[in-house]
Amino acid sequence: MVILIVLVCAYQGPLKKWQNNLGKPKNILAKIKIDSVDKIEIIYPVRNSESSQRKISNGVNQGKILTLAEQNQKWKYDNSKDFYVEASVMSKVFDELKIAAQSEIELVSNNRERKSEFKTDSSGLEIKIYQAGNQVSDFIIGSRTSDYESSYISTPESAATYAVKADLPGAFNPADWRDFTIFSTPKEKINKIRFQYPNKEFTVEFKEGKWSGILPDKFAVKPEEIKPVLDIMSDLKAMEIPAQVFADTGLDKHFIIIQATGDGVNNVLMIGAASNGLYYAKRGDSDNIYFISKAERDELDKWSWQLK
């Protein structure tokens, strides 16, 4: 009787689990430990159509390798000097990777010739995941399934294509990897703004509950006139990120330099020439070049009398 009970328990425990898993494919992403990932390489396909002559949506030439590397809890974009990945974009990558790594996968084809149907051949995104400097995974993200609930995946050397319930194409092909944030500062911490132009310069300061001009002349500042400037200098996102080439940007001519300072704040914005309705801009402490809107540029092109 005791032996029978032991056998029943064995059947309902490990043996039953083994039987349930019998025949199920092993998850090719199971080795990925999200908390230990420190580098991701994304290899973009080279397309044979006319689109191969254009840059893909995230700004990387097709056929190139994009590297994302963890640095001080942020993710450096493609070995750039000062561009980092947008936090929400990276969060989606890890959310979907975690789902995929912990989910069951379904074998949809074991025919190498059919991989092109699922974009799990050379037309897909090849992803290499590193942990502690070692590559732990090399897989291909294909297209979404017809119900948009799963993604097709494979490995470069395998004939098999699998489906996994995660939005890997959406996570690994954002509109742009880079963070478009130029400034993100609590507006209340700014208490002084310096306006510098080729032919004029003046400074305003917040003191004793009100804004006033202090240099070169003293004058009263209307709150409604300084508010748009404060909004821009505390919370500014780029409209676009252009090619990182200083030639013809006008940023060396110092057309407009605005400095907002205060409690732990030193936001310096330099604005250059126009290009297709947008204006080149950069922070004073970075070589990153951005595009801001004409409306934002015009709001910062002030005479002192416009604040009175």
Backbone as CSV, one residue per row, in Angstrom:
resi,resn,N_x,N_y,N_z,CA_x,CA_y,CA_z,C_x,C_y,C_z
1,MET,0.833,-1.208,0.000,0.000,0.000,0.000,0.865,1.256,0.000
2,VAL,1.924,1.216,0.828,2.842,2.362,0.897,3.518,2.578,-0.441
3,ILE,3.919,1.475,-1.051,4.573,1.563,-2.366,3.636,2.170,-3.393
4,LEU,2.369,1.793,-3.335,1.374,2.322,-4.268,1.212,3.828,-4.091
5,ILE,1.166,4.270,-2.844,1.026,5.709,-2.567,2.219,6.474,-3.119
6,VAL,3.420,5.910,-2.915,4.648,6.544,-3.427,4.597,6.665,-4.946
7,LEU,4.126,5.608,-5.600,4.031,5.628,-7.061,3.029,6.671,-7.549
8,VAL,1.907,6.770,-6.838,0.886,7.766,-7.209,1.448,9.167,-7.073
9,CYS,2.147,9.437,-5.970,2.738,10.754,-5.739,3.765,11.082,-6.817
10,ALA,4.538,10.054,-7.178,5.553,10.266,-8.205,4.906,10.616,-9.533
11,TYR,3.779,9.932,-9.812,3.069,10.202,-11.064,2.505,11.615,-11.091
12,GLN,1.960,12.045,-9.948,1.319,13.358,-9.893,2.345,14.485,-9.764
13,GLY,3.568,14.127,-9.407,4.599,15.145,-9.226,5.514,15.242,-10.433
14,PRO,6.812,14.957,-10.249,7.805,15.101,-11.324,7.482,14.305,-12.581
15,LEU,6.959,13.070,-12.391,6.666,12.243,-13.558,5.575,12.864,-14.419
16,LYS,4.545,13.388,-13.755,3.450,14.008,-14.505,3.936,15.253,-15.230
17,LYS,4.800,16.037,-14.540,5.352,17.238,-15.167,6.188,16.866,-16.383
18,TRP,6.977,15.775,-16.248,7.801,15.324,-17.369,6.930,14.912,-18.541
19,GLN,5.811,14.215,-18.244,4.916,13.779,-19.312,4.255,14.977,-20.011
20,ASN,3.892,15.984,-19.201,3.249,17.173,-19.778,4.193,17.921,-20.712
21,ASN,5.485,17.890,-20.367,6.468,18.621,-21.166,7.022,17.799,-22.325
22,LEU,6.678,16.532,-22.341,7.191,15.645,-23.376,6.730,16.111,-24.755
23,GLY,7.669,16.328,-25.629,7.336,16.741,-26.985,7.272,18.239,-27.186
24,LYS,7.279,19.003,-26.082,7.251,20.461,-26.214,8.654,20.969,-26.528
25,PRO,8.784,21.929,-27.447,10.122,22.444,-27.772,10.709,23.246,-26.617
26,LYS,12.011,23.191,-26.484,12.709,23.955,-25.452,12.765,25.420,-25.865
27,ASN,12.499,26.315,-24.931,12.509,27.745,-25.226,13.937,28.197,-25.521
28,ILE,14.169,28.677,-26.722,15.522,29.074,-27.129,15.977,30.361,-26.439
29,LEU,15.073,31.034,-25.723,15.429,32.261,-25.014,15.534,32.061,-23.506
30,ALA,15.377,30.835,-23.059,15.298,30.547,-21.624,16.561,30.925,-20.861
31,LYS,17.714,30.968,-21.535,18.967,31.280,-20.846,19.112,32.760,-20.505
32,ILE,18.251,33.588,-21.048,18.367,35.031,-20.812,17.873,35.368,-19.411
33,LYS,18.737,35.949,-18.609,18.386,36.440,-17.278,18.355,37.972,-17.353
34,ILE,17.163,38.516,-17.355,16.973,39.936,-17.635,17.832,40.832,-16.745
35,ASP,17.900,40.533,-15.467,18.627,41.390,-14.534,20.135,41.382,-14.767
36,SER,20.629,40.421,-15.540,22.072,40.309,-15.776,22.495,40.798,-17.159
37,VAL,21.552,41.184,-17.992,21.887,41.638,-19.348,22.641,42.961,-19.274
38,ASP,23.808,43.041,-19.923,24.580,44.285,-19.910,24.919,44.814,-21.305
39,LYS,24.570,44.044,-22.337,24.792,44.533,-23.710,23.853,43.811,-24.661
40,ILE,23.365,44.555,-25.637,22.513,43.981,-26.680,23.023,44.462,-28.028
41,GLU,23.197,43.537,-28.946,23.545,43.888,-30.326,22.361,43.567,-31.220
42,ILE,22.025,44.512,-32.079,20.913,44.334,-33.009,21.477,44.442,-34.427
43,ILE,21.345,43.376,-35.176,21.870,43.344,-36.547,20.692,43.491,-37.499
44,TYR,20.672,44.605,-38.211,19.548,44.907,-39.099,19.761,44.279,-40.465
45,PRO,18.685,43.805,-41.073,18.811,43.133,-42.370,19.109,44.106,-43.500
46,VAL,19.724,43.601,-44.538,19.909,44.365,-45.771,18.807,43.956,-46.717
47,ARG,17.974,44.921,-47.101,16.855,44.605,-47.972,17.246,44.855,-49.423
48,ASN,16.654,44.106,-50.305,16.994,44.197,-51.727,16.095,45.140,-52.495
49,SER,15.136,45.756,-51.792,14.208,46.666,-52.464,14.782,48.075,-52.466
50,GLU,13.994,49.018,-53.008,14.422,50.404,-53.046,14.610,50.963,-51.649
51,SER,13.907,50.398,-50.659,14.014,50.908,-49.298,15.402,50.698,-48.719
52,SER,16.216,49.832,-49.357,17.550,49.600,-48.832,18.429,50.828,-48.947
53,GLN,18.024,51.780,-49.787,18.793,53.005,-49.943,18.445,54.030,-48.883
54,ARG,17.408,53.761,-48.093,16.975,54.716,-47.073,17.329,54.210,-45.692
55,LYS,17.419,55.139,-44.752,17.629,54.746,-43.367,16.324,54.218,-42.805
56,ILE,16.421,53.187,-41.975,15.218,52.677,-41.350,14.793,53.613,-40.242
57,SER,13.599,53.381,-39.687,12.950,54.343,-38.831,13.761,54.754,-37.614
58,ASN,14.568,53.862,-37.041,15.283,54.222,-35.837,16.633,54.869,-36.112
59,GLY,16.910,55.265,-37.331,18.096,56.041,-37.626,19.354,55.229,-37.876
60,VAL,19.266,53.921,-37.958,20.433,53.093,-38.201,20.377,52.585,-39.629
61,ASN,21.492,52.678,-40.368,21.505,52.164,-41.738,21.233,50.677,-41.745
62,GLN,20.473,50.258,-42.735,20.187,48.835,-42.850,21.485,48.072,-43.063
63,GLY,21.542,46.893,-42.467,22.740,46.087,-42.569,23.777,46.413,-41.509
64,LYS,23.513,47.412,-40.683,24.454,47.811,-39.647,24.187,47.070,-38.343
65,ILE,25.145,47.138,-37.458,25.001,46.554,-36.124,24.848,47.685,-35.114
66,LEU,23.757,47.674,-34.382,23.504,48.672,-33.341,23.826,48.041,-31.991
67,THR,24.634,48.737,-31.192,25.019,48.243,-29.872,24.390,49.095,-28.784
68,LEU,23.735,48.446,-27.837,23.191,49.106,-26.652,23.942,48.541,-25.452
69,ALA,24.586,49.418,-24.681,25.409,48.952,-23.564,24.988,49.625,-22.267
70,GLU,24.853,48.835,-21.209,24.456,49.360,-19.904,25.605,50.124,-19.266
71,GLN,25.299,51.354,-18.836,26.288,52.188,-18.147,25.603,52.955,-17.025
72,ASN,25.961,52.627,-15.802,25.421,53.344,-14.641,23.893,53.410,-14.662
73,GLN,23.272,52.250,-14.892,21.812,52.102,-14.880,21.126,52.821,-16.035
74,LYS,21.893,53.267,-17.004,21.349,53.812,-18.251,21.939,53.002,-19.398
75,TRP,21.352,53.166,-20.574,21.800,52.392,-21.723,22.358,53.315,-22.794
76,LYS,23.668,53.190,-23.026,24.352,54.015,-24.020,23.952,53.562,-25.419
77,TYR,23.670,54.529,-26.276,23.225,54.246,-27.635,24.407,54.161,-28.588
78,ASP,24.671,52.989,-29.115,25.570,52.765,-30.242,26.938,53.426,-30.098
79,ASN,27.562,53.318,-28.940,28.893,53.869,-28.707,28.981,55.377,-28.951
80,SER,27.839,56.052,-28.885,27.830,57.502,-29.071,28.444,58.157,-27.842
81,LYS,28.794,59.431,-27.973,29.413,60.134,-26.861,28.427,60.394,-25.738
82,ASP,27.216,60.800,-26.093,26.303,61.247,-25.039,24.838,60.929,-25.317
83,PHE,24.545,60.018,-26.235,23.157,59.626,-26.483,22.851,58.352,-25.710
84,TYR,21.697,58.361,-25.040,21.243,57.199,-24.295,19.873,56.775,-24.815
85,VAL,19.511,55.540,-24.519,18.225,55.012,-24.975,17.108,55.561,-24.091
86,GLU,15.997,55.925,-24.710,14.815,56.357,-23.975,14.421,55.280,-22.976
87,ALA,14.203,55.685,-21.710,13.934,54.720,-20.630,12.709,53.858,-20.922
88,SER,11.652,54.462,-21.462,10.438,53.694,-21.736,10.653,52.679,-22.859
89,VAL,11.514,53.018,-23.807,11.833,52.096,-24.900,12.587,50.882,-24.358
90,MET,13.556,51.142,-23.485,14.334,50.038,-22.909,13.461,49.192,-22.000
91,SER,12.536,49.821,-21.305,11.627,49.078,-20.431,10.778,48.094,-21.230
92,LYS,10.315,48.515,-22.402,9.519,47.616,-23.245,10.364,46.443,-23.747
93,VAL,11.616,46.722,-24.082,12.506,45.650,-24.519,12.598,44.560,-23.452
94,PHE,12.855,44.975,-22.212,13.032,43.989,-21.146,11.717,43.333,-20.740
95,ASP,10.631,44.087,-20.795,9.330,43.487,-20.476,9.003,42.360,-21.450
96,GLU,9.177,42.629,-22.747,8.839,41.624,-23.755,9.844,40.475,-23.766
97,LEU,11.114,40.789,-23.519,12.124,39.733,-23.445,11.831,38.788,-22.283
98,LYS,11.439,39.355,-21.153,11.142,38.538,-19.971,9.950,37.625,-20.232
99,ILE,8.918,38.187,-20.857,7.749,37.382,-21.208,8.149,36.231,-22.134
100,ALA,8.944,36.572,-23.153,9.351,35.565,-24.134,10.225,34.481,-23.501
101,ALA,11.131,34.889,-22.620,12.058,33.935,-22.018,11.359,32.971,-21.056
102,GLN,10.239,33.410,-20.487,9.540,32.590,-19.498,8.320,31.872,-20.069
103,SER,8.037,32.065,-21.335,6.843,31.472,-21.942,7.155,30.151,-22.641
104,GLU,6.109,29.391,-22.871,6.237,28.219,-23.733,6.284,28.690,-25.179
105,ILE,7.030,27.991,-25.995,7.076,28.339,-27.410,6.471,27.217,-28.229
106,GLU,5.995,27.578,-29.393,5.323,26.618,-30.273,6.131,26.462,-31.559
107,LEU,6.414,25.234,-31.924,7.089,24.965,-33.186,6.087,25.124,-34.318
108,VAL,6.353,26.075,-35.241,5.426,26.292,-36.355,5.972,25.741,-37.671
109,SER,7.284,25.536,-37.729,7.873,24.973,-38.946,9.263,24.435,-38.629
110,ASN,9.603,23.345,-39.288,10.953,22.786,-39.158,11.625,22.738,-40.516
111,ASN,11.144,23.597,-41.400,11.609,23.631,-42.781,12.382,24.931,-43.016
112,ARG,13.679,24.816,-43.301,14.507,26.002,-43.515,13.997,26.856,-44.681
113,GLU,13.456,26.228,-45.689,12.972,26.965,-46.859,11.790,27.861,-46.518
114,ARG,11.092,27.565,-45.443,9.913,28.357,-45.066,10.254,29.525,-44.141
115,LYS,11.504,29.638,-43.711,11.856,30.700,-42.767,11.580,32.099,-43.330
116,SER,11.690,32.220,-44.642,11.431,33.531,-45.266,9.971,33.950,-45.091
117,GLU,9.057,32.985,-44.988,7.638,33.304,-44.776,7.421,34.001,-43.432
118,PHE,8.248,33.619,-42.466,8.093,34.142,-41.109,9.103,35.243,-40.795
119,LYS,9.929,35.597,-41.788,10.990,36.597,-41.620,11.997,36.167,-40.556
120,THR,12.174,34.869,-40.388,13.155,34.382,-39.421,14.439,33.938,-40.111
121,ASP,14.595,34.362,-41.368,15.845,34.133,-42.083,16.665,35.418,-42.000
122,SER,17.447,35.706,-42.996,18.296,36.907,-42.982,17.493,38.196,-43.121
123,SER,16.191,38.094,-43.360,15.362,39.295,-43.473,14.845,39.770,-42.113
124,GLY,15.114,39.003,-41.065,14.668,39.390,-39.729,15.728,40.152,-38.962
125,LEU,15.396,40.551,-37.728,16.350,41.215,-36.845,17.120,40.157,-36.071
126,GLU,18.433,40.184,-36.165,19.238,39.261,-35.368,19.631,39.955,-34.059
127,ILE,19.378,39.303,-32.952,19.615,39.884,-31.632,20.639,39.039,-30.889
128,LYS,21.669,39.700,-30.372,22.663,39.017,-29.546,22.611,39.621,-28.145
129,ILE,22.426,38.765,-27.157,22.292,39.196,-25.765,23.548,38.800,-24.996
130,TYR,24.064,39.756,-24.196,25.269,39.502,-23.417,24.987,39.677,-21.924
131,GLN,25.629,38.845,-21.134,25.572,38.922,-19.682,27.000,38.822,-19.150
132,ALA,27.410,39.798,-18.352,28.778,39.841,-17.809,29.812,39.724,-18.921
133,GLY,29.491,40.336,-20.067,30.417,40.343,-21.188,30.387,39.102,-22.052
134,ASN,29.601,38.103,-21.679,29.533,36.856,-22.454,28.216,36.759,-23.219
135,GLN,28.292,36.332,-24.468,27.082,36.149,-25.262,26.320,34.934,-24.755
136,VAL,25.048,35.146,-24.428,24.228,34.043,-23.907,23.093,33.675,-24.852
137,SER,22.848,34.535,-25.845,21.752,34.230,-26.760,21.986,34.931,-28.092
138,ASP,21.657,34.225,-29.166,21.747,34.759,-30.522,20.509,34.250,-31.254
139,PHE,19.557,35.126,-31.484,18.305,34.686,-32.096,17.803,35.713,-33.102
140,ILE,16.830,35.296,-33.893,16.261,36.155,-34.932,14.798,36.422,-34.629
141,ILE,14.430,37.688,-34.694,13.029,38.083,-34.535,12.429,38.239,-35.924
142,GLY,11.372,37.504,-36.185,10.690,37.614,-37.470,9.486,38.528,-37.371
143,SER,8.455,38.210,-38.071,7.235,39.017,-38.070,6.311,38.606,-36.940
144,ARG,5.245,39.375,-36.757,4.198,38.993,-35.813,3.326,37.906,-36.445
145,THR,2.668,37.131,-35.598,1.715,36.140,-36.099,0.479,36.868,-36.620
146,SER,-0.377,36.164,-37.330,-1.541,36.797,-37.966,-2.503,37.398,-36.950
147,ASP,-2.524,36.869,-35.713,-3.413,37.437,-34.694,-2.727,38.535,-33.876
148,TYR,-1.479,38.851,-34.223,-0.698,39.908,-33.558,-0.460,39.643,-32.072
149,GLU,-0.686,38.430,-31.614,-0.487,38.102,-30.203,0.867,37.462,-29.945
150,SER,1.523,36.995,-30.992,2.799,36.306,-30.835,3.795,36.786,-31.876
151,SER,5.041,36.376,-31.688,6.113,36.713,-32.619,6.800,35.435,-33.073
152,TYR,7.282,35.457,-34.303,8.061,34.326,-34.799,9.526,34.543,-34.443
153,ILE,10.182,33.492,-33.969,11.594,33.566,-33.626,12.311,32.326,-34.122
154,SER,13.633,32.449,-34.240,14.459,31.316,-34.642,15.891,31.631,-34.212
155,THR,16.811,30.765,-34.566,18.234,31.049,-34.404,18.877,30.987,-35.777
156,PRO,19.997,31.674,-35.985,20.591,31.735,-37.334,20.903,30.378,-37.933
157,GLU,21.330,29.416,-37.078,21.762,28.117,-37.621,20.641,27.097,-37.700
158,SER,19.471,27.397,-37.125,18.396,26.409,-37.054,17.438,26.497,-38.232
159,ALA,16.869,25.350,-38.592,15.828,25.309,-39.624,14.461,25.575,-39.030
160,ALA,14.369,25.523,-37.703,13.079,25.635,-37.018,12.666,27.080,-36.806
161,THR,11.361,27.318,-36.882,10.761,28.611,-36.531,9.726,28.355,-35.447
162,TYR,9.737,29.225,-34.437,8.831,29.079,-33.302,7.954,30.325,-33.177
163,ALA,6.868,30.185,-32.452,6.009,31.317,-32.093,6.024,31.457,-30.581
164,VAL,6.159,32.694,-30.113,6.156,32.965,-28.681,5.238,34.158,-28.423
165,LYS,4.464,34.087,-27.342,3.485,35.137,-27.047,4.164,36.350,-26.420
166,ALA,4.807,37.158,-27.261,5.459,38.399,-26.842,5.620,39.287,-28.067
167,ASP,5.567,40.589,-27.863,5.687,41.530,-28.978,7.146,41.927,-29.175
168,LEU,7.948,40.999,-29.627,9.367,41.263,-29.841,9.631,42.207,-31.010
169,PRO,8.893,42.126,-32.142,9.125,43.097,-33.226,8.862,44.531,-32.773
170,GLY,7.806,44.721,-31.982,7.501,46.066,-31.502,8.548,46.578,-30.544
171,ALA,9.077,45.718,-29.683,10.066,46.124,-28.688,11.407,46.462,-29.316
172,PHE,11.803,45.713,-30.347,13.132,45.876,-30.913,13.170,46.733,-32.179
173,ASN,12.065,47.363,-32.530,12.086,48.263,-33.687,11.282,49.521,-33.384
174,PRO,11.722,50.310,-32.376,11.004,51.546,-32.041,11.221,52.604,-33.114
175,ALA,10.432,53.653,-33.058,10.619,54.746,-34.015,12.032,55.317,-33.902
176,ASP,12.545,55.402,-32.690,13.929,55.827,-32.464,14.354,55.326,-31.095
177,TRP,15.542,54.790,-31.011,16.046,54.311,-29.731,16.439,55.467,-28.816
178,ARG,16.897,56.558,-29.397,17.516,57.617,-28.603,16.508,58.438,-27.808
179,ASP,16.964,58.892,-26.648,16.167,59.760,-25.792,16.164,61.163,-26.385
180,PHE,14.989,61.716,-26.646,14.863,63.037,-27.247,14.852,64.157,-26.196
181,THR,15.006,63.799,-24.928,14.959,64.797,-23.867,16.190,65.692,-23.897
182,ILE,15.956,66.996,-23.947,17.041,67.966,-23.854,17.144,68.468,-22.414
183,PHE,16.008,68.890,-21.849,15.949,69.279,-20.441,14.764,68.595,-19.772
184,SER,14.954,68.213,-18.523,13.856,67.717,-17.699,14.161,68.131,-16.261
185,THR,13.685,69.316,-15.902,14.033,69.943,-14.634,12.777,70.498,-13.975
186,PRO,12.626,70.357,-12.668,11.497,71.015,-11.991,11.558,72.526,-12.219
187,LYS,10.504,73.062,-12.780,10.472,74.482,-13.134,10.705,75.381,-11.923
188,GLU,10.228,74.942,-10.752,10.318,75.755,-9.549,11.757,75.979,-9.093
189,LYS,12.686,75.131,-9.561,14.081,75.261,-9.125,14.851,76.328,-9.905
190,ILE,14.276,76.822,-10.990,14.940,77.861,-11.788,14.651,79.226,-11.177
191,ASN,15.706,79.994,-10.906,15.499,81.333,-10.344,16.263,82.433,-11.075
192,LYS,16.941,82.072,-12.150,17.642,83.104,-12.928,17.757,82.646,-14.381
193,ILE,17.541,83.554,-15.312,17.663,83.244,-16.739,18.468,84.339,-17.423
194,ARG,19.495,83.920,-18.130,20.331,84.863,-18.893,20.045,84.694,-20.378
195,PHE,19.765,85.775,-21.060,19.496,85.796,-22.498,20.700,86.425,-23.197
196,GLN,21.326,85.689,-24.111,22.504,86.214,-24.814,22.317,86.070,-26.318
197,TYR,22.568,87.187,-27.030,22.436,87.246,-28.490,23.646,88.005,-29.041
198,PRO,23.869,87.969,-30.350,25.030,88.671,-30.903,25.036,90.171,-30.599
199,ASN,23.849,90.782,-30.491,23.789,92.246,-30.330,23.177,92.707,-29.014
200,LYS,22.906,91.760,-28.090,22.309,92.166,-26.812,22.425,91.044,-25.800
201,GLU,22.305,91.415,-24.526,22.320,90.441,-23.441,21.624,91.038,-22.234
202,PHE,20.793,90.231,-21.562,20.147,90.690,-20.338,19.812,89.494,-19.466
203,THR,19.567,89.758,-18.190,19.310,88.704,-17.213,18.094,89.056,-16.367
204,VAL,17.276,88.035,-16.087,16.136,88.215,-15.191,16.281,87.238,-14.024
205,GLU,15.695,87.605,-12.882,15.856,86.795,-11.674,14.548,86.731,-10.895
206,PHE,14.315,85.563,-10.285,13.149,85.385,-9.423,13.581,85.587,-7.982
207,LYS,13.045,86.595,-7.365,13.436,86.928,-5.997,12.253,87.536,-5.268
208,GLU,12.060,87.084,-4.036,10.965,87.581,-3.198,9.614,87.436,-3.893
209,GLY,9.449,86.278,-4.545,8.164,85.938,-5.132,7.831,86.554,-6.465
210,LYS,8.813,87.194,-7.123,8.507,87.797,-8.424,9.751,87.826,-9.307
211,TRP,9.500,87.860,-10.614,10.567,87.947,-11.602,10.844,89.409,-11.923
212,SER,12.162,89.736,-12.031,12.572,91.107,-12.359,13.830,91.078,-13.205
213,GLY,13.974,92.064,-14.063,15.220,92.230,-14.791,16.276,92.796,-13.863
214,ILE,17.513,92.253,-13.934,18.579,92.739,-13.044,19.792,93.244,-13.800
215,LEU,20.015,92.770,-15.013,21.157,93.196,-15.816,20.760,93.302,-17.283
216,PRO,21.244,94.299,-18.022,22.014,95.449,-17.532,21.134,96.498,-16.838
217,ASP,19.814,96.351,-17.002,18.880,97.302,-16.390,17.909,96.558,-15.495
218,LYS,17.315,97.269,-14.569,16.284,96.703,-13.713,14.912,97.021,-14.284
219,PHE,14.050,96.010,-14.325,12.698,96.215,-14.836,11.791,95.113,-14.307
220,ALA,10.513,95.391,-14.251,9.535,94.405,-13.801,9.220,93.438,-14.932
221,VAL,9.045,92.154,-14.597,8.745,91.113,-15.583,7.347,90.571,-15.310
222,LYS,6.542,90.513,-16.369,5.200,89.947,-16.220,5.285,88.419,-16.166
223,PRO,4.626,87.811,-15.201,4.670,86.340,-15.068,4.252,85.608,-16.336
224,GLU,3.231,86.128,-17.024,2.739,85.454,-18.221,3.722,85.528,-19.389
225,GLU,4.659,86.504,-19.334,5.643,86.641,-20.411,6.856,85.735,-20.198
226,ILE,7.222,85.513,-18.942,8.386,84.662,-18.660,8.006,83.190,-18.603
227,LYS,6.724,82.874,-18.406,6.292,81.485,-18.258,6.664,80.604,-19.448
228,PRO,6.423,81.032,-20.711,6.802,80.164,-21.837,8.298,79.855,-21.879
229,VAL,9.120,80.826,-21.478,10.569,80.609,-21.442,10.913,79.572,-20.373
230,LEU,10.297,79.701,-19.205,10.507,78.732,-18.127,10.070,77.330,-18.552
231,ASP,8.951,77.249,-19.242,8.445,75.951,-19.698,9.454,75.262,-20.606
232,ILE,10.017,76.025,-21.531,10.972,75.452,-22.482,12.275,75.070,-21.797
233,MET,12.786,75.949,-20.962,14.100,75.721,-20.351,14.071,74.681,-19.221
234,SER,12.887,74.276,-18.815,12.789,73.237,-17.787,12.363,71.890,-18.362
235,ASP,11.635,71.902,-19.457,11.068,70.658,-20.003,11.058,70.750,-21.524
236,LEU,12.125,70.275,-22.152,12.270,70.416,-23.603,12.655,69.084,-24.227
237,LYS,11.902,68.685,-25.243,12.218,67.497,-26.025,12.462,67.901,-27.475
238,ALA,13.392,67.237,-28.097,13.706,67.523,-29.498,12.561,67.092,-30.404
239,MET,12.388,67.821,-31.485,11.436,67.421,-32.513,12.010,66.267,-33.338
240,GLU,13.289,66.359,-33.627,14.006,65.334,-34.380,15.457,65.334,-33.917
241,ILE,16.195,64.297,-34.278,17.639,64.254,-34.037,18.322,64.172,-35.401
242,PRO,19.029,65.229,-35.789,19.669,65.233,-37.109,20.993,64.484,-37.105
243,ALA,21.643,64.435,-38.254,22.987,63.872,-38.339,23.899,64.674,-37.414
244,GLN,24.771,63.978,-36.714,25.611,64.639,-35.710,26.863,65.237,-36.351
245,VAL,26.631,66.227,-37.205,27.694,66.929,-37.927,27.503,68.428,-37.707
246,PHE,28.513,69.113,-37.196,28.375,70.516,-36.830,28.365,71.467,-38.021
247,ALA,28.915,71.031,-39.143,28.958,71.905,-40.313,27.560,72.379,-40.690
248,ASP,27.434,73.678,-40.911,26.187,74.316,-41.368,25.079,74.344,-40.318
249,THR,25.378,74.008,-39.064,24.346,74.092,-38.030,24.192,75.499,-37.479
250,GLY,25.229,76.315,-37.629,25.194,77.667,-37.075,25.392,77.706,-35.574
251,LEU,25.665,76.564,-34.956,25.806,76.528,-33.501,27.088,77.199,-33.023
252,ASP,28.037,77.413,-33.939,29.273,78.098,-33.570,29.135,79.618,-33.637
253,LYS,28.008,80.111,-34.140,27.815,81.552,-34.323,27.127,82.223,-33.135
254,HIS,26.653,81.391,-32.174,26.047,81.921,-30.942,24.891,82.871,-31.237
255,PHE,23.998,82.441,-32.142,22.821,83.249,-32.447,21.982,83.490,-31.194
256,ILE,21.709,82.390,-30.473,20.915,82.473,-29.241,21.531,81.544,-28.202
257,ILE,21.796,82.082,-27.009,22.233,81.267,-25.877,21.374,81.648,-24.682
258,ILE,20.653,80.678,-24.153,19.812,80.904,-22.979,20.333,80.021,-21.852
259,GLN,20.565,80.628,-20.690,21.040,79.887,-19.524,20.054,80.044,-18.377
260,ALA,19.514,78.909,-17.927,18.589,78.899,-16.790,19.289,78.224,-15.615
261,THR,19.420,78.939,-14.506,20.126,78.414,-13.349,19.246,78.487,-12.107
262,GLY,19.682,77.774,-11.071,18.920,77.771,-9.828,19.409,76.688,-8.900
263,ASP,18.521,76.110,-8.138,18.837,75.091,-7.154,19.264,73.795,-7.838
264,GLY,20.570,73.617,-8.001,21.085,72.425,-8.670,20.836,72.408,-10.160
265,VAL,20.502,73.542,-10.744,20.154,73.623,-12.169,21.130,74.528,-12.908
266,ASN,21.597,74.057,-14.057,22.406,74.901,-14.939,22.132,74.452,-16.373
267,ASN,20.969,74.835,-16.892,20.540,74.446,-18.234,20.933,75.524,-19.234
268,VAL,21.823,75.166,-20.129,22.265,76.092,-21.172,21.829,75.555,-22.518
269,LEU,21.104,76.370,-23.279,20.638,75.973,-24.609,21.223,76.908,-25.646
270,MET,21.863,76.331,-26.649,22.412,77.092,-27.777,21.575,76.764,-29.001
271,ILE,21.166,77.799,-29.725,20.312,77.621,-30.903,21.031,78.168,-32.132
272,GLY,21.025,77.366,-33.196,21.742,77.749,-34.403,20.831,78.081,-35.572
273,ALA,21.205,77.597,-36.726,20.522,77.941,-37.970,19.275,77.090,-38.183
274,ALA,18.482,77.529,-39.152,17.257,76.812,-39.512,17.551,75.759,-40.572
275,SER,16.724,74.709,-40.568,16.817,73.673,-41.583,15.446,73.029,-41.741
276,ASN,14.826,73.236,-42.898,13.511,72.650,-43.180,12.478,72.966,-42.107
277,GLY,12.478,74.209,-41.651,11.471,74.651,-40.691,11.788,74.366,-39.243
278,LEU,12.893,73.668,-38.975,13.329,73.402,-37.616,14.655,74.112,-37.361
279,TYR,15.059,74.148,-36.091,16.301,74.848,-35.735,17.246,73.915,-34.985
280,TYR,18.528,73.997,-35.375,19.551,73.233,-34.677,19.702,73.768,-33.259
281,ALA,19.890,72.850,-32.302,20.080,73.250,-30.913,20.940,72.219,-30.200
282,LYS,21.599,72.652,-29.145,22.392,71.752,-28.315,22.460,72.301,-26.902
283,ARG,22.682,71.421,-25.947,22.938,71.851,-24.575,24.372,72.373,-24.472
284,GLY,24.612,73.211,-23.491,25.948,73.746,-23.310,26.948,72.716,-22.838
285,ASP,26.477,71.648,-22.181,27.381,70.639,-21.622,27.439,69.367,-22.453
286,SER,26.974,69.416,-23.683,26.940,68.221,-24.521,27.128,68.597,-25.988
287,ASP,27.697,67.667,-26.745,27.847,67.871,-28.184,26.680,67.296,-28.979
288,ASN,25.696,66.716,-28.308,24.521,66.185,-29.006,23.797,67.310,-29.732
289,ILE,23.445,67.068,-30.983,22.730,68.059,-31.787,21.280,67.619,-31.941
290,TYR,20.364,68.566,-31.739,18.939,68.289,-31.820,18.278,69.291,-32.769
291,PHE,17.042,69.000,-33.121,16.175,69.964,-33.795,15.064,70.361,-32.831
292,ILE,14.834,71.676,-32.693,13.671,72.163,-31.961,12.779,72.913,-32.941
293,SER,11.543,73.190,-32.517,10.585,73.829,-33.415,10.857,75.322,-33.563
294,LYS,10.320,75.900,-34.620,10.424,77.347,-34.837,9.721,78.101,-33.715
295,ALA,8.586,77.563,-33.248,7.846,78.225,-32.172,8.678,78.291,-30.898
296,GLU,9.401,77.218,-30.590,10.255,77.213,-29.398,11.420,78.172,-29.567
297,ARG,12.002,78.157,-30.752,13.110,79.090,-31.020,12.644,80.524,-30.898
298,ASP,11.502,80.846,-31.491,10.989,82.222,-31.464,10.651,82.665,-30.048
299,GLU,10.193,81.720,-29.226,9.846,82.061,-27.836,11.078,82.446,-27.028
300,LEU,12.245,81.974,-27.462,13.488,82.283,-26.755,14.258,83.434,-27.383
301,ASP,13.770,83.948,-28.491,14.407,85.099,-29.150,13.712,86.369,-28.660
302,LYS,14.212,86.917,-27.566,13.511,87.995,-26.866,14.314,89.290,-26.812
303,TRP,13.561,90.382,-26.735,14.082,91.665,-26.274,13.551,91.839,-24.848
304,SER,14.298,92.559,-24.043,13.877,92.731,-22.653,12.502,93.377,-22.544
305,TRP,12.165,94.270,-23.467,10.872,94.954,-23.393,9.699,93.996,-23.584
306,GLN,9.970,92.837,-24.254,8.898,91.866,-24.473,8.496,91.135,-23.190
307,LEU,9.316,91.222,-22.166,9.008,90.585,-20.890,8.331,91.541,-19.903
308,LYS,8.281,92.808,-20.246,7.754,93.808,-19.335,6.221,93.813,-19.331
